[in-house]
Amino acid sequence: MIGRIGCVILAGGESRRFGADQHKLLARLGERPLLQYAIDAATRSHAMSCTLVVGACAQRLLDVVDPRRCAVVRNASWREGIASSLRAGLANHLGDEACIFMVADQPLVQTADLDRLMAAHRADRETIVALQSGTIWGTPMLLPRRFFAALERLRGDAGAKRIAQKRGVRLRLISALSTDAFADVDTPADLDRLDQMEPRT
């Protein structure tokens, strides 16, 4: 659909590095589970529709978060890698003009970051747009519909960045509002470090 931009939250992984007792997306950061930050950022954005993709520990995650206006997709193939969750979420947005893909463990990514990706897309509808902080860039990343077929061909742990890095692909980088936007959580120590960072929205 012309002008329609979707957003997919990728939350299908097993989080093995966090420890056997708890999935990292269930861990609380401040007053919310980690996953809730991504849901809130996406659903408060200007994206016309949002999809939450869960896989490992799906019901446990859904029992503790409020998906708000996200459609929920359960990815039975989550063991394949992130590409399977990406494809599962994209299936809800094949009619959209573009789609943002974001991972679920970066709580300092803000709603305004997502809205700025969409604004950049509207200025140039053929270019991939990705968030950047310093020398780091990646998801959240917006891909126009002409890249959807390439996304559907991804396998294993290949994500949207694989496509953006291909020779000849036009890419625009948008500076994140937080210098720590790419701070993510893999271990309990990462969560403790995030808890000491700037206030979150």
Buried (B, 14 or more C-beta within 10 A) or exposed (E): EEEBBBBBBBBBBEBEEBEEEEBBBBBEBEEBBBBBBBBBBBBBBEBBBBBBBBBBBBEBBBEBBEBEEBBBBBBEEBEBBBBBBBBBBBBBBEEBBBBBBBBBBBBBBBBBBBBBBBEBBEEEEEBBBBBBBEEEBBBBBBBBBEBBEBBEEBEEEBBBBBBBEEEEEEBBBBBBBBEBBBBBBEEBEBBEEBEEBEEBB
